[in-house]
Amino acid sequence: MKDKTSFFIRGFTQSATLTLLSRISGFMRDIFIAAFLGAGVFSDIFLIAFKLPNLFRRITAEGALTSAFLPIYAKLIEKKGKIFADKFFKKFIFRAAIFLFLLMIILQIIMPFCIYFLAPGFLDNHLVLDKITILTRITIVFMPLISIVALLGVATNVSGKFWILSSSPIILNVCVILSCFFISDNLSIKPLPLAIATVLGGILQLAFILIMIKKFGVLQFEKLNIKSETIKERNEIQIYFKKTWEKFIPAAFGGGILQINLLVDTILASLLGFGSISYLYFADRIAQLPLGIIGIALSTALLTSLSKSSALKDKKQFSKELMISIKIGLFFSIPSSLVFINFSDLFINVLFERGEFSSLETNQTAQALIAYAFGIPAFIILKSCQPAFLAEGNTKTPMNIGLILLLLNILLSFILMHYLKHSGIALATSLVSWIGSITYLILLIKKGNIPKFKFNFKYDEFNPFFLLIYSLKIILTSFLMILIMKLIFYILNIYKFDNITILLFLVLFGLSSYFLTTYILRYIPQELLISKVFKFRKVKP
């Protein structure tokens, strides 16, 4: 049981560590974009052009395609052996590549109609729409490249090498950063270098993951003798093809609901005029830091691990890993949420206010960050709960929940944007995420994947009541951390330190006080204290 849990924890720590480096490089990328383009019409043009391929990246790399494919691939390894599973993998990825490239061609043809849908608020400005269309036709090439990278990442994750896929976005971020130096007012489309760099980053990411797969022997396609396949094997593979694609569409709505809601945010923000899309984007980028590092790392490792437990019909291990995942998510997300709510202006000022990015844009972006920060714990709980359904092959329940949440998000956004402008759109996304996470938890308890709630103060790691108690402990500890940070902020302001120094001190003392307090009080999830989980060695699946 311990070894099985350590596979999940090691996968989480590998993914989280490399995702942290990836997110840092992503912040550097956004700092450069903000400095060179500001938060206005030019940044809006690029961000809309990047939205469509980025949506596919999030749905494939963090959602539907891998969620539908990974459980089947993992179960085939357990039931049919690695050779049969790799045969299935080879045929699937070949067909998926053809489908994705055909989809890209279709999108190229109908691109003007796609842009009308993505940016309805700019319909009267044909010059801006034309520029967005040209850039999106370039960036959409990124979509099939990164989707194939995501599928290949399934094999590396199942093999225990989570760090390969988690580190690949750094390549894209470096490409975009370097391209910023080619931005010029003399270009007919100022953000054009960013679009070209996006495609180049996709090509390099694909090359990187192929090299790593060959180096570590994760997949050995050259050793597979497809011609020796029996008719029975071919029929079986065809059946698994059908099962995977049947699960893909429901998984796109269920696993990708957060990404779809963020797309809705962009569409509605275009109705508020230039700048609103950029305010939401830069705020979301900061709010995505804990979601990206913790939420996606948990989701990635948990889906792989739960798929194995499901294949072995080990329900107790399944529940244990799910409870650990939620606990880890609460440990990191609650303090992150409170920090961003209390120091939103400072974060935006230090990270983005330079060059074309003014103090007015800082204020508008900070308001959106507060709204997004409110939903950070819910975002991460969603990322922990969805794999519990997907690992068992249940994509319909997440799809149904996703559709309801999507409609709620649109309704709430229309209501709140009337009073709070772009911040209302962000707040609607957070509220909907809380509704979704509570719904998932109730369903998981009803299904038995999480044991029933018992008001019993005798400690039981399988009792959800102790998760509630744990949440209250983390909230109180987080408030203590905020008080310490407020005191330091007040003192440093008296001595007129610059904002960069203030933020560095706040982060240093805030993290130190939080981890020290939780360590003394033993609130840190004990699974994270196992030293072996941080070793980047091969993990036995």
Phi and psi in degrees as a GROMACS rama.xvg file:
@    title "Ramachandran Plot"
@    xaxis  label "Phi"
@    yaxis  label "Psi"
@TYPE xy
-63.3053  -43.307  LYS-2
-63.2215  -38.9892  ASP-3
-65.1009  -41.8039  LYS-4
-67.611  -38.355  THR-5
-65.0349  -28.9592  SER-6
-61.9324  -44.4141  PHE-7
-65.9626  -47.5158  PHE-8
-64.4948  -42.0839  ILE-9
-65.0664  -39.234  ARG-10
-62.1904  -41.1696  GLY-11
-64.1458  -46.5266  PHE-12
-67.5642  -37.5035  THR-13
-63.5007  -48.6147  GLN-14
-62.6606  -44.0833  SER-15
-65.6829  -42.4581  ALA-16
-63.1519  -48.8698  THR-17
-71.9514  -33.1302  LEU-18
-66.2507  -33.447  THR-19
-59.9137  -47.1852  LEU-20
-62.6823  -39.4336  LEU-21
-63.2101  -42.683  SER-22
-69.3426  -34.7431  ARG-23
-62.5827  -44.9986  ILE-24
-65.3485  -32.396  SER-25
-66.6155  -37.7899  GLY-26
-65.1765  -41.0597  PHE-27
-60.3424  -40.5116  MET-28
-59.9906  -46.2945  ARG-29
-70.4387  -32.0264  ASP-30
-62.5754  -42.4458  ILE-31
-67.2051  -42.9001  PHE-32
-61.4562  -44.2339  ILE-33
-63.2602  -40.9007  ALA-34
-67.7805  -38.198  ALA-35
-86.7094  -27.7729  PHE-36
-116.508  -19.8539  LEU-37
74.3967  -156.608  GLY-38
-128.624  73.7745  ALA-39
-150.019  -144.532  GLY-40
-64.4349  -40.4851  VAL-41
-68.2128  -42.7962  PHE-42
-68.2274  -38.2247  SER-43
-58.8778  -42.7137  ASP-44
-58.5073  -48.4994  ILE-45
-68.8423  -41.9692  PHE-46
-65.8895  -34.7997  LEU-47
-68.8929  -41.6191  ILE-48
-64.1073  -30.9633  ALA-49
-85.1462  -17.5418  PHE-50
-63.35  -44.6835  LYS-51
-64.2217  -53.4057  LEU-52
-65.3569  -32.4892  PRO-53
-68.4686  -33.6091  ASN-54
-61.4381  -45.4146  LEU-55
-64.3537  -36.1223  PHE-56
-62.176  -44.6869  ARG-57
-70.6535  -35.7953  ARG-58
-70.1399  -37.1337  ILE-59
-84.2224  -53.6107  THR-60
-69.5919  -31.8576  ALA-61
-119.785  5.64275  GLU-62
-146.477  -114.429  GLY-63
-62.1014  -54.4846  ALA-64
-63.2991  -46.8234  LEU-65
-70.9813  -33.4891  THR-66
-65.4135  -35.3207  SER-67
-77.308  -35.8989  ALA-68
-85.3548  -41.7312  PHE-69
-60.5415  -48.3795  LEU-70
-59.0844  -38.525  PRO-71
-67.4666  -44.3537  ILE-72
-62.5516  -43.5791  TYR-73
-64.1817  -39.6957  ALA-74
-70.116  -33.4606  LYS-75
-65.1049  -37.1671  LEU-76
-63.3484  -42.2005  ILE-77
-69.9813  -39.5618  GLU-78
-94.4964  -38.8789  LYS-79
-108.968  -13.0251  LYS-80
97.5898  161.444  GLY-81
-65.4405  -37.4373  LYS-82
-63.8897  -47.9116  ILE-83
-63.9964  -42.0219  PHE-84
-61.6972  -39.6822  ALA-85
-70.65  -31.3738  ASP-86
-62.8517  -45.2279  LYS-87
-60.8027  -43.9702  PHE-88
-60.1362  -46.4871  PHE-89
-61.1913  -46.0376  LYS-90
-68.3831  -38.8281  LYS-91
-65.6524  -46.2889  PHE-92
-68.2735  -30.6809  ILE-93
-66.0356  -45.8643  PHE-94
-68.7653  -38.6085  ARG-95
-63.0986  -39.4278  ALA-96
-62.3072  -43.4178  ALA-97
-62.0546  -45.9008  ILE-98
-60.0951  -43.9792  PHE-99
-67.5435  -39.0522  LEU-100
-70.963  -35.8326  PHE-101
-65.0672  -40.712  LEU-102
-61.9366  -40.2652  LEU-103
-61.577  -42.0108  MET-104
-63.7335  -42.5655  ILE-105
-62.0715  -43.1298  ILE-106
-63.8919  -35.0223  LEU-107
-60.5345  -40.2755  GLN-108
-70.4326  -42.7744  ILE-109
-97.8919  16.939  ILE-110
-54.1631  -43.4569  MET-111
-56.059  -38.2013  PRO-112
-68.4719  -36.1807  PHE-113
-63.2557  -40.4313  CYS-114
-67.9155  -37.4958  ILE-115
-58.0277  -36.8462  TYR-116
-73.4395  -40.6922  PHE-117
-73.8204  -31.5015  LEU-118
-134.088  64.5053  ALA-119
-64.1333  -22.0611  PRO-120
-73.2821  -12.6345  GLY-121
-106.109  14.078  PHE-122
-60.7314  -27.8112  LEU-123
-82.3168  -11.1818  ASP-124
-106.899  87.4586  ASN-125
-66.4204  -32.1836  HIS-126
-63.0306  -44.9005  LEU-127
-66.3551  -42.4326  VAL-128
-61.672  -39.8496  LEU-129
-63.3424  -41.2894  ASP-130
-66.0119  -41.2041  LYS-131
-62.8638  -41.102  ILE-132
-62.2865  -44.5574  THR-133
-62.0901  -46.8755  ILE-134
-65.4786  -39.2691  LEU-135
-68.4798  -32.4637  THR-136
-64.4919  -26.398  ARG-137
-80.8997  -51.4596  ILE-138
-66.8395  -24.458  THR-139
-65.9461  -19.038  ILE-140
-63.1434  -25.8588  VAL-141
-64.0745  -28.0698  PHE-142
-60.4783  -55.1059  MET-143
-67.3696  -31.9063  PRO-144
-63.0749  -49.742  LEU-145
-73.5727  -26.8694  ILE-146
-68.2701  -38.7091  SER-147
-67.5138  -39.3709  ILE-148
-57.8965  -43.1569  VAL-149
-62.9047  -41.7165  ALA-150
-65.9118  -42.9202  LEU-151
-63.7184  -30.316  LEU-152
-66.0494  -23.5534  GLY-153
-58.4203  -45.4911  VAL-154
-65.1538  -41.0514  ALA-155
-67.6962  -36.6106  THR-156
-68.0086  -44.2916  ASN-157
-62.7215  -32.4837  VAL-158
-75.9578  -9.06898  SER-159
99.5005  -4.30093  GLY-160
-96.2514  70.0081  LYS-161
-65.0646  -26.5607  PHE-162
-67.3106  -23.5417  TRP-163
-65.0498  -53.7033  ILE-164
-68.0234  -38.5533  LEU-165
-65.1139  -29.415  SER-166
-88.7066  -16.3087  SER-167
-62.2396  -32.5935  SER-168
-61.5069  -20.2596  PRO-169
-58.4634  -34.7159  ILE-170
-62.0744  -46.7994  ILE-171
-60.7095  -44.6303  LEU-172
-62.5126  -40.1333  ASN-173
-64.5281  -41.7044  VAL-174
-60.5702  -43.8622  CYS-175
-68.4461  -39.6948  VAL-176
-59.0497  -47.9337  ILE-177
-63.4052  -35.0571  LEU-178
-67.8298  -23.705  SER-179
-59.0919  -30.4418  CYS-180
-72.1986  -9.52436  PHE-181
-99.2447  -0.325871  PHE-182
-69.8845  133.732  ILE-183
-147.832  147.607  SER-184
-67.0465  -15.951  ASP-185
-78.5441  -15.5846  ASN-186
-72.8141  141.839  LEU-187
-64.3138  -31.8624  SER-188
-123.885  105.289  ILE-189
-56.3679  -41.7865  LYS-190
-83.0639  11.1918  PRO-191
-52.8565  -43.5344  LEU-192
-57.902  -32.378  PRO-193
-66.6243  -39.1752  LEU-194
-65.9482  -43.2621  ALA-195
-63.9952  -40.9904  ILE-196
-64.2317  -32.261  ALA-197
-61.1883  -45.4645  THR-198
-66.4737  -44.2936  VAL-199
-60.0001  -40.619  LEU-200
-62.2258  -38.345  GLY-201
-63.6253  -41.7498  GLY-202
-62.7997  -44.8747  ILE-203
-68.6534  -35.1263  LEU-204
-63.5073  -42.1338  GLN-205
-63.8473  -42.3341  LEU-206
-62.6807  -41.6988  ALA-207
-61.4051  -48.5  PHE-208
-70.0959  -31.7359  ILE-209
-65.6464  -40.4952  LEU-210
-64.2233  -43.0193  ILE-211
-66.8382  -39.2624  MET-212
-62.5331  -41.8228  ILE-213
-69.1052  -41.1479  LYS-214
-61.9259  -43.0708  LYS-215
-96.6039  1.34492  PHE-216
62.5703  33.5814  GLY-217
-63.5568  -43.8222  VAL-218
-124.415  137.942  LEU-219
-123.064  66.2651  GLN-220
-62.3248  -34.989  PHE-221
-66.2953  -20.6358  GLU-222
-90.2612  -5.34705  LYS-223
-84.3587  125.779  LEU-224
-99.1208  90.1343  ASN-225
-63.3912  -32.08  ILE-226
-65.7469  -24.1094  LYS-227
-83.9412  1.75349  SER-228
-62.9253  139.84  GLU-229
-83.4441  163.095  THR-230
-60.9937  -35.9678  ILE-231
-62.6287  -42.7451  LYS-232
-63.7484  -43.4498  GLU-233
-62.7702  -40.7786  ARG-234
-66.2575  -39.6509  ASN-235
-63.5866  -44.5593  GLU-236
-60.7839  -39.205  ILE-237
-63.799  -37.7544  GLN-238
-63.2792  -42.7489  ILE-239
-69.7312  -31.8641  TYR-240
-57.0496  -49.5977  PHE-241
-61.5479  -42.5283  LYS-242
-61.7377  -40.9076  LYS-243
-64.8678  -47.4455  THR-244
-71.3634  -27.9083  TRP-245
-65.6441  -30.9411  GLU-246
-88.0055  -15.4104  LYS-247
-65.1239  -50.5807  PHE-248
-62.262  -47.8139  ILE-249
-59.6203  -38.2767  PRO-250
-66.9244  -30.29  ALA-251
-63.0457  -36.354  ALA-252
-83.6344  -34.3835  PHE-253
-80.5233  -61.1351  GLY-254
-68.5153  -25.9996  GLY-255
-102.561  19.6029  GLY-256
-63.2201  -39.5058  ILE-257
-62.4078  -42.4052  LEU-258
-66.0664  -39.0373  GLN-259
-66.4105  -39.2441  ILE-260
-64.2248  -37.2703  ASN-261
-67.9564  -32.4399  LEU-262
-66.0849  -42.0353  LEU-263
-59.5023  -39.3846  VAL-264
-57.4061  -43.844  ASP-265
-64.7978  -44.7266  THR-266
-60.9277  -46.952  ILE-267
-69.5331  -34.9063  LEU-268
-64.8391  -28.9192  ALA-269
-64.0118  -23.4477  SER-270
-75.0645  -13.8366  LEU-271
-93.8836  -1.0986  LEU-272
101.192  175.793  GLY-273
-62.6732  140.472  PHE-274
103.307  -34.3665  GLY-275
-62.6018  -40.4799  SER-276
-60.9486  -42.5665  ILE-277
-68.0655  -39.1609  SER-278
-58.3793  -46.229  TYR-279
-66.3303  -38.732  LEU-280
-63.2693  -52.0112  TYR-281
-67.13  -34.807  PHE-282
-66.0171  -43.2416  ALA-283
-63.0438  -35.3155  ASP-284
-61.9088  -38.4615  ARG-285
-74.4961  -43.1943  ILE-286
-62.7535  -28.4466  ALA-287
-74.5696  -9.95498  GLN-288
-59.5711  -56.7543  LEU-289
-66.6508  -34.4579  PRO-290
-64.7011  -43.3138  LEU-291
-68.9842  -44.4313  GLY-292
-74.2486  -48.0848  ILE-293
-92.8177  -53.3149  ILE-294
-60.7746  -50.8804  GLY-295
-71.3105  -36.7041  ILE-296
-62.8314  -43.1432  ALA-297
-62.096  -46.6374  LEU-298
-61.5195  -43.7155  SER-299
-63.5558  -50.9698  THR-300
-68.0311  -38.9738  ALA-301
-68.8195  -41.9778  LEU-302
-60.547  -43.1828  LEU-303
-63.7126  -47.1086  THR-304
-69.6537  -44.0046  SER-305
-65.8167  -33.2129  LEU-306
-61.8711  -38.22  SER-307
-67.3021  -44.4085  LYS-308
-63.9315  -38.667  SER-309
-65.7005  -41.1806  SER-310
-62.8238  -34.5866  ALA-311
-89.4637  0.32509  LEU-312
55.7598  39.0061  LYS-313
-97.8422  84.1705  ASP-314
-67.9451  -35.4995  LYS-315
-65.3596  -43.7584  LYS-316
-65.3405  -37.208  GLN-317
-57.7692  -49.4515  PHE-318
-65.3341  -40.4103  SER-319
-62.2663  -46.418  LYS-320
-66.6245  -36.1185  GLU-321
-65.4494  -43.9909  LEU-322
-65.8239  -40.6533  MET-323
-62.2197  -41.8456  ILE-324
-61.0212  -46.1645  SER-325
-63.8265  -40.0689  ILE-326
-63.7747  -44.894  LYS-327
-63.0801  -41.0412  ILE-328
-60.1853  -43.5915  GLY-329
-64.7627  -39.5766  LEU-330
-59.0177  -39.7566  PHE-331
-92.9606  -33.466  PHE-332
-78.5169  -37.7523  SER-333
-62.34  -50.6238  ILE-334
-65.2129  -34.6516  PRO-335
-60.3816  -44.8261  SER-336
-60.2373  -46.905  SER-337
-67.2867  -35.8373  LEU-338
-64.5781  -46.9998  VAL-339
-66.5516  -33.7619  PHE-340
-66.6764  -40.8045  ILE-341
-84.7877  -23.2295  ASN-342
-129.313  34.0188  PHE-343
-61.5246  -44.3783  SER-344
-60.4516  -41.5778  ASP-345
-65.0042  -44.221  LEU-346
-60.683  -47.3858  PHE-347
-65.8334  -41.6511  ILE-348
-59.1921  -48.9587  ASN-349
-70.0669  -41.1541  VAL-350
-79.4692  -36.8043  LEU-351
-123.387  -20.9182  PHE-352
-78.3406  88.9645  GLU-353
-165.726  161.133  ARG-354
61.507  -121.6  GLY-355
-81.9955  -3.94524  GLU-356
-96.7369  110.916  PHE-357
-95.4691  175.423  SER-358
-66.4785  -31.8167  SER-359
-62.4486  -43.0917  LEU-360
-67.8127  -31.7368  GLU-361
-61.5009  -46.9312  THR-362
-61.8198  -44.278  ASN-363
-66.4282  -40.4073  GLN-364
-69.4178  -37.618  THR-365
-62.1379  -38.1988  ALA-366
-61.812  -40.942  GLN-367
-67.3495  -36.649  ALA-368
-62.8834  -41.5667  LEU-369
-59.0983  -43.0626  ILE-370
-65.334  -43.2965  ALA-371
-67.7895  -37.9916  TYR-372
-61.5188  -33.2098  ALA-373
-56.6274  -29.8703  PHE-374
-98.1735  2.73268  GLY-375
-57.0517  -48.4843  ILE-376
-58.9956  -38.3386  PRO-377
-66.8604  -40.4188  ALA-378
-56.9217  -43.8362  PHE-379
-74.2969  -36.2602  ILE-380
-62.0098  -41.3396  ILE-381
-57.1525  -43.261  LEU-382
-65.8092  -24.3497  LYS-383
-85.5815  -34.1461  SER-384
-80.8511  -38.6792  CYS-385
-58.4216  -42.27  GLN-386
-59.155  -25.4999  PRO-387
-63.1307  -34.3459  ALA-388
-81.3047  -44.5996  PHE-389
-65.6252  -35.307  LEU-390
-64.2354  -28.0817  ALA-391
-91.122  5.0022  GLU-392
82.4104  9.53724  GLY-393
-91.798  96.2628  ASN-394
-101.09  -12.8391  THR-395
-71.8875  -40.5855  LYS-396
-62.806  -49.6125  THR-397
-59.1167  -34.1486  PRO-398
-64.879  -46.6536  MET-399
-63.4676  -43.4082  ASN-400
-63.309  -42.4851  ILE-401
-60.561  -42.162  GLY-402
-64.3789  -41.6644  LEU-403
-64.2925  -43.5735  ILE-404
-65.2604  -35.9119  LEU-405
-62.8318  -45.826  LEU-406
-64.1148  -40.5424  LEU-407
-63.7011  -40.1357  LEU-408
-62.7366  -43.8413  ASN-409
-62.7643  -44.8964  ILE-410
-63.1909  -49.6413  LEU-411
-65.0718  -37.3449  LEU-412
-62.4159  -44.7635  SER-413
-61.5711  -38.192  PHE-414
-71.6162  -50.2941  ILE-415
-74.5171  -31.5925  LEU-416
-66.7347  -22.3489  MET-417
-66.8282  -31.1095  HIS-418
-102.616  -35.9885  TYR-419
-115.434  7.87558  LEU-420
56.6264  -133.785  LYS-421
-65.7529  -29.097  HIS-422
-65.6823  -31.4801  SER-423
-64.5833  -35.971  GLY-424
-64.6498  -44.1415  ILE-425
-64.7912  -41.3532  ALA-426
-64.5983  -36.9137  LEU-427
-61.3243  -41.8608  ALA-428
-61.3075  -41.107  THR-429
-66.1507  -44.7435  SER-430
-61.8621  -42.6671  LEU-431
-64.6151  -37.2977  VAL-432
-64.8599  -37.1642  SER-433
-65.5861  -41.8613  TRP-434
-61.0189  -43.4101  ILE-435
-65.0376  -43.9239  GLY-436
-65.8029  -40.4755  SER-437
-64.5546  -40.3546  ILE-438
-60.8567  -46.0147  THR-439
-60.6251  -44.6834  TYR-440
-62.0104  -41.8164  LEU-441
-62.4554  -43.8102  ILE-442
-66.7734  -38.0519  LEU-443
-66.7379  -35.5498  LEU-444
-68.1849  -41.9841  ILE-445
-63.3826  -36.5321  LYS-446
-76.1293  -17.585  LYS-447
92.2714  1.03058  GLY-448
-71.7684  -26.8951  ASN-449
-118.97  128.6  ILE-450
-58.8967  159.851  PRO-451
-67.118  150.782  LYS-452
-69.5323  123.99  PHE-453
-128.171  126.721  LYS-454
-80.6758  79.6515  PHE-455
-136.939  119.331  ASN-456
-82.1732  0.264816  PHE-457
-78.1888  123.055  LYS-458
-58.6166  132.528  TYR-459
-147.895  113.683  ASP-460
-63.9931  -16.2305  GLU-461
-96.585  3.31965  PHE-462
-95.345  117.184  ASN-463
-59.3228  -20.6619  PRO-464
-57.5445  -35.8159  PHE-465
-75.6931  -20.9593  PHE-466
-68.2046  -38.1637  LEU-467
-66.1543  -45.1293  LEU-468
-60.9865  -41.7857  ILE-469
-62.7377  -40.1592  TYR-470
-59.6718  -43.6323  SER-471
-63.5593  -39.5596  LEU-472
-63.0192  -43.364  LYS-473
-67.9391  -37.2918  ILE-474
-61.937  -46.8257  ILE-475
-64.2847  -41.4104  LEU-476
-64.6818  -38.2335  THR-477
-66.8771  -37.8436  SER-478
-65.037  -36.7888  PHE-479
-61.5588  -43.4053  LEU-480
-59.9495  -43.336  MET-481
-63.0838  -40.9168  ILE-482
-60.4038  -42.6494  LEU-483
-63.3849  -43.414  ILE-484
-65.9413  -38.7071  MET-485
-62.9094  -41.4454  LYS-486
-63.746  -44.9502  LEU-487
-64.2205  -40.5309  ILE-488
-60.313  -43.0323  PHE-489
-64.2818  -45.6934  TYR-490
-64.2515  -46.2687  ILE-491
-66.0222  -32.4271  LEU-492
-68.0547  -36.0613  ASN-493
-59.7286  -40.8903  ILE-494
-89.0164  9.52368  TYR-495
56.2048  45.5536  LYS-496
-71.7314  151.617  PHE-497
-73.7419  161.449  ASP-498
-63.2838  -35.1532  ASN-499
-62.6867  -46.2089  ILE-500
-63.4216  -41.9279  THR-501
-60.0961  -46.3489  ILE-502
-63.4705  -40.869  LEU-503
-61.2678  -44.2517  LEU-504
-65.3501  -41.9929  PHE-505
-62.0327  -46.2759  LEU-506
-62.9455  -44.7047  VAL-507
-61.7504  -52.2229  LEU-508
-73.0197  -34.019  PHE-509
-63.7294  -50.4293  GLY-510
-62.6622  -44.0672  LEU-511
-61.6063  -46.3997  SER-512
-65.8182  -38.8211  SER-513
-67.5237  -49.8439  TYR-514
-69.1215  -35.0401  PHE-515
-66.5275  -45.7128  LEU-516
-63.4112  -46.9369  THR-517
-68.3615  -28.9505  THR-518
-70.8839  -44.7564  TYR-519
-63.2288  -42.2584  ILE-520
-83.8696  -1.1382  LEU-521
61.556  40.0789  ARG-522
-90.9769  -16.8737  TYR-523
-66.3889  129.015  ILE-524
-52.2825  120.059  PRO-525
-60.157  -26.1361  GLN-526
-62.6573  -27.2219  GLU-527
-77.1764  -12.687  LEU-528
-90.7076  0.65729  LEU-529
-77.102  115.933  ILE-530
-62.4429  -29.164  SER-531
-65.9068  -23.7324  LYS-532
-68.5476  -16.4919  VAL-533
-90.6532  -2.65311  PHE-534
-79.3285  129.948  LYS-535
-91.6228  51.6498  PHE-536
-100.776  170.044  ARG-537
-64.8106  134.664  LYS-538
-100.969  132.133  VAL-539
-74.4104  119.567  LYS-540
